[in-house]
Every structure is written in C-alpha cells, then in structure tokens.
C-alpha cells in the first residue's frame, strides 16, 4: 500500500508526464503542417520521443506497485527518465523554432 509521500510523488510525476504529452502533441501538430525534410526531421524526433515516453510510462507503472528500497530506486529512475524526456522535448522545440 502506498503511503501519502509515495502517492504525492506518483501524482507529481504523472502530472509532469501529462505536461510533456501536451508538448509532444504540439510537436505533432507542427509536423503535420510541415513539408519535406523538415517534416521528416519532426517525425524522426517524435518517434524518438514516443520511445522515451513509453519508457517513462513503464517506469511509472512499476513505481505504482513497488515498495521499500525498490520504490526508492524506481523513483530515481522514473524521475531521471522524465527529466531526460523533458530535456529532449525542449531541445526539439528549440531546434524547430529556428
């Protein structure tokens, strides 16, 4: 059974993932309105980000069922994966704003 700290942390990470999903949707919309090489670059980046997103979701699901020391380790790994995805999305947004 999750304690309040664990529930709060999972809720916080889920919220971050939802925010990243919104940014990913913005990139998808920009890709749809692009053409040629730019569209291909968008699509490649989006596919990479989808892979990272899947990894984050899997870690988050494992975190929800973990306990004790396993929970602490998964918490670190999940946060690291979300931070990595966030950085990748921000980099993609900056890249395509040029």
GROMACS elastic network, one bead per residue, 0.5 to 0.9 nm:
[ bonds ]
;  ai    aj funct       b0    kb
    1    65     6  0.82376   500
    1    67     6  0.79478   500
    2     5     6  0.79906   500
    2     6     6  0.57526   500
    2     7     6  0.61375   500
    2    64     6  0.78072   500
    2    65     6  0.81909   500
    2    66     6  0.85851   500
    2    67     6  0.75887   500
    3     6     6  0.53255   500
    3     7     6  0.61937   500
    3     8     6  0.86335   500
    4     8     6  0.59834   500
    4     9     6  0.84647   500
    5     8     6  0.51140   500
    5     9     6  0.61132   500
    5    10     6  0.85936   500
    6     9     6  0.50727   500
    6    10     6  0.60883   500
    6    11     6  0.84911   500
    6    63     6  0.89973   500
    6    64     6  0.84090   500
    6    71     6  0.85787   500
    7    10     6  0.51629   500
    7    11     6  0.60706   500
    7    12     6  0.85351   500
    7    64     6  0.83517   500
    8    11     6  0.50969   500
    8    12     6  0.61130   500
    8    13     6  0.86628   500
    9    12     6  0.50293   500
    9    13     6  0.61849   500
    9    14     6  0.85100   500
    9    75     6  0.83889   500
   10    13     6  0.51260   500
   10    14     6  0.60136   500
   10    15     6  0.85100   500
   10    60     6  0.74523   500
   10    63     6  0.76694   500
   10    64     6  0.71349   500
   10    75     6  0.85825   500
   11    14     6  0.50477   500
   11    15     6  0.61304   500
   11    16     6  0.86939   500
   12    15     6  0.51026   500
   12    16     6  0.63566   500
   12    17     6  0.87315   500
   13    16     6  0.50498   500
   13    17     6  0.62245   500
   13    18     6  0.86589   500
   13    60     6  0.78309   500
   13    78     6  0.80923   500
   13    79     6  0.72655   500
   13    82     6  0.77712   500
   14    17     6  0.50233   500
   14    18     6  0.62286   500
   14    19     6  0.87041   500
   14    57     6  0.88189   500
   14    60     6  0.77247   500
   15    18     6  0.50281   500
   15    19     6  0.62825   500
   15    20     6  0.86657   500
   16    19     6  0.50492   500
   16    20     6  0.62319   500
   16    21     6  0.85953   500
   16    82     6  0.75724   500
   16    86     6  0.87505   500
   17    20     6  0.50083   500
   17    21     6  0.61215   500
   17    22     6  0.87516   500
   17    53     6  0.80704   500
   17    56     6  0.79896   500
   17    57     6  0.82120   500
   17    82     6  0.69897   500
   17    86     6  0.87420   500
   18    22     6  0.64445   500
   18    23     6  0.88808   500
   19    22     6  0.52005   500
   19    23     6  0.65717   500
   19    24     6  0.87660   500
   20    23     6  0.50602   500
   20    24     6  0.61390   500
   20    25     6  0.86043   500
   20    53     6  0.86567   500
   20    82     6  0.85902   500
   20    85     6  0.78228   500
   20    86     6  0.65056   500
   20    89     6  0.75988   500
   21    25     6  0.61852   500
   21    26     6  0.87211   500
   21    53     6  0.82510   500
   22    25     6  0.50486   500
   22    26     6  0.63943   500
   22    27     6  0.88403   500
   23    26     6  0.50435   500
   23    27     6  0.64524   500
   23    28     6  0.87415   500
   23    89     6  0.71996   500
   23    90     6  0.85446   500
   23    93     6  0.85472   500
   24    27     6  0.50834   500
   24    28     6  0.62656   500
   24    29     6  0.87229   500
   24    46     6  0.73093   500
   24    49     6  0.77881   500
   24    50     6  0.85040   500
   24    89     6  0.70643   500
   25    29     6  0.62164   500
   25    30     6  0.86694   500
   26    29     6  0.51010   500
   26    30     6  0.63090   500
   26    31     6  0.86337   500
   27    30     6  0.50698   500
   27    31     6  0.61253   500
   27    32     6  0.86355   500
   27    42     6  0.73205   500
   27    43     6  0.89835   500
   27    46     6  0.73016   500
   27    89     6  0.85938   500
   27    92     6  0.82354   500
   27    93     6  0.72821   500
   27    96     6  0.89003   500
   28    31     6  0.50046   500
   28    32     6  0.62132   500
   28    33     6  0.88045   500
   28    42     6  0.76568   500
   28    43     6  0.78071   500
   28    46     6  0.70712   500
   29    32     6  0.51116   500
   29    33     6  0.65003   500
   29    34     6  0.88122   500
   30    33     6  0.52324   500
   30    34     6  0.62597   500
   30    39     6  0.83777   500
   30    42     6  0.79438   500
   30    96     6  0.89791   500
   31    34     6  0.50787   500
   31    35     6  0.77888   500
   31    38     6  0.77745   500
   31    39     6  0.52527   500
   31    40     6  0.81226   500
   31    41     6  0.85082   500
   31    42     6  0.54120   500
   31    43     6  0.66286   500
   31    46     6  0.87593   500
   32    35     6  0.79473   500
   32    39     6  0.73086   500
   32    42     6  0.89053   500
   33    39     6  0.80102   500
   34    37     6  0.87001   500
   34    38     6  0.63439   500
   34    39     6  0.50089   500
   34    40     6  0.87854   500
   34    42     6  0.84198   500
   35    38     6  0.59893   500
   35    40     6  0.77769   500
   36    39     6  0.54093   500
   36    40     6  0.64218   500
   36    41     6  0.88402   500
   37    40     6  0.50158   500
   37    41     6  0.61767   500
   37    42     6  0.86077   500
   38    41     6  0.50872   500
   38    42     6  0.61916   500
   38    43     6  0.86272   500
   38    96     6  0.83618   500
   39    42     6  0.50278   500
   39    43     6  0.61329   500
   39    44     6  0.86028   500
   40    43     6  0.51053   500
   40    44     6  0.61602   500
   40    45     6  0.86026   500
   41    44     6  0.51480   500
   41    45     6  0.61616   500
   41    46     6  0.85094   500
   42    45     6  0.51686   500
   42    46     6  0.60075   500
   42    47     6  0.85722   500
   42    92     6  0.83299   500
   42    96     6  0.80201   500
   43    47     6  0.60886   500
   43    48     6  0.86144   500
   44    47     6  0.52201   500
   44    48     6  0.63723   500
   44    49     6  0.87201   500
   45    48     6  0.51403   500
   45    49     6  0.62006   500
   45    50     6  0.86413   500
   45    88     6  0.89261   500
   45    89     6  0.87485   500
   45    92     6  0.71647   500
   46    50     6  0.60839   500
   46    51     6  0.86881   500
   46    89     6  0.88052   500
   46    92     6  0.88183   500
   47    50     6  0.50312   500
   47    51     6  0.64584   500
   47    52     6  0.88672   500
   48    51     6  0.52200   500
   48    52     6  0.65436   500
   48    53     6  0.87291   500
   49    53     6  0.60250   500
   49    54     6  0.85676   500
   49    85     6  0.68659   500
   49    88     6  0.73251   500
   49    89     6  0.72172   500
   50    54     6  0.61324   500
   50    55     6  0.86075   500
   51    54     6  0.51587   500
   51    55     6  0.63461   500
   51    56     6  0.87513   500
   52    55     6  0.50462   500
   52    56     6  0.62405   500
   52    57     6  0.86650   500
   52    81     6  0.74547   500
   52    82     6  0.83662   500
   52    84     6  0.81710   500
   52    85     6  0.60359   500
   53    56     6  0.50566   500
   53    57     6  0.61696   500
   53    58     6  0.86381   500
   53    81     6  0.85201   500
   53    82     6  0.80588   500
   53    85     6  0.69373   500
   54    57     6  0.50833   500
   54    58     6  0.61899   500
   54    59     6  0.86470   500
   55    58     6  0.51924   500
   55    59     6  0.62644   500
   55    60     6  0.86047   500
   55    78     6  0.87742   500
   55    81     6  0.73967   500
   56    59     6  0.51444   500
   56    60     6  0.60649   500
   56    61     6  0.86090   500
   56    77     6  0.89342   500
   56    78     6  0.62368   500
   56    79     6  0.85422   500
   56    81     6  0.57162   500
   56    82     6  0.61328   500
   56    85     6  0.81429   500
   57    60     6  0.50303   500
   57    61     6  0.61626   500
   57    62     6  0.86672   500
   57    78     6  0.86297   500
   58    61     6  0.51579   500
   58    62     6  0.63004   500
   58    63     6  0.85935   500
   58    78     6  0.88689   500
   59    62     6  0.51024   500
   59    63     6  0.60660   500
   59    64     6  0.87152   500
   59    74     6  0.69397   500
   59    75     6  0.84360   500
   59    77     6  0.73988   500
   59    78     6  0.54803   500
   59    81     6  0.82356   500
   60    64     6  0.63569   500
   60    74     6  0.81777   500
   60    75     6  0.82646   500
   60    78     6  0.62080   500
   61    64     6  0.52289   500
   61    65     6  0.69799   500
   61    66     6  0.89819   500
   62    65     6  0.54640   500
   62    66     6  0.61598   500
   62    71     6  0.86016   500
   62    74     6  0.74501   500
   63    66     6  0.51166   500
   63    67     6  0.80096   500
   63    70     6  0.84108   500
   63    71     6  0.60301   500
   63    72     6  0.87756   500
   63    74     6  0.57581   500
   63    75     6  0.65293   500
   63    78     6  0.77466   500
   64    67     6  0.84862   500
   64    71     6  0.83738   500
   65    71     6  0.82118   500
   66    69     6  0.85585   500
   66    70     6  0.59705   500
   66    72     6  0.86647   500
   66    74     6  0.77579   500
   67    70     6  0.57133   500
   67    72     6  0.78069   500
   68    71     6  0.53345   500
   68    72     6  0.66974   500
   69    72     6  0.50792   500
   69    73     6  0.63624   500
   69    74     6  0.86137   500
   70    73     6  0.52194   500
   70    74     6  0.60825   500
   70    75     6  0.84212   500
   71    74     6  0.50927   500
   71    75     6  0.58871   500
   71    76     6  0.86456   500
   72    75     6  0.50595   500
   72    76     6  0.64536   500
   72    77     6  0.88021   500
   73    76     6  0.52690   500
   73    77     6  0.63268   500
   73    78     6  0.86209   500
   74    78     6  0.58627   500
   74    79     6  0.83798   500
   75    78     6  0.51746   500
   75    79     6  0.60928   500
   75    80     6  0.84867   500
   76    79     6  0.52570   500
   76    80     6  0.60933   500
   76    81     6  0.86271   500
   77    80     6  0.50596   500
   77    81     6  0.61254   500
   77    82     6  0.86427   500
   78    81     6  0.50836   500
   78    82     6  0.61859   500
   78    83     6  0.85446   500
   79    82     6  0.51324   500
   79    83     6  0.60657   500
   79    84     6  0.85037   500
   80    83     6  0.50975   500
   80    84     6  0.60862   500
   80    85     6  0.86053   500
   81    84     6  0.50522   500
   81    85     6  0.61539   500
   81    86     6  0.85319   500
   82    85     6  0.50660   500
   82    86     6  0.60271   500
   82    87     6  0.85548   500
   83    86     6  0.50040   500
   83    87     6  0.61279   500
   83    88     6  0.85658   500
   84    87     6  0.51584   500
   84    88     6  0.61674   500
   84    89     6  0.86629   500
   85    88     6  0.50360   500
   85    89     6  0.61448   500
   85    90     6  0.85591   500
   86    89     6  0.51935   500
   86    90     6  0.61304   500
   86    91     6  0.85132   500
   87    90     6  0.51278   500
   87    91     6  0.60504   500
   87    92     6  0.85619   500
   88    91     6  0.50651   500
   88    92     6  0.61439   500
   88    93     6  0.86457   500
   89    92     6  0.50169   500
   89    93     6  0.61571   500
   89    94     6  0.86265   500
   90    93     6  0.50928   500
   90    94     6  0.62247   500
   90    95     6  0.85334   500
   91    94     6  0.51462   500
   91    95     6  0.60216   500
   91    96     6  0.86598   500
   92    96     6  0.61786   500
   92    97     6  0.85459   500
   93    96     6  0.53731   500
   93    97     6  0.61837   500
   94    97     6  0.51815   500
   94    98     6  0.69043   500
   95    98     6  0.58721   500
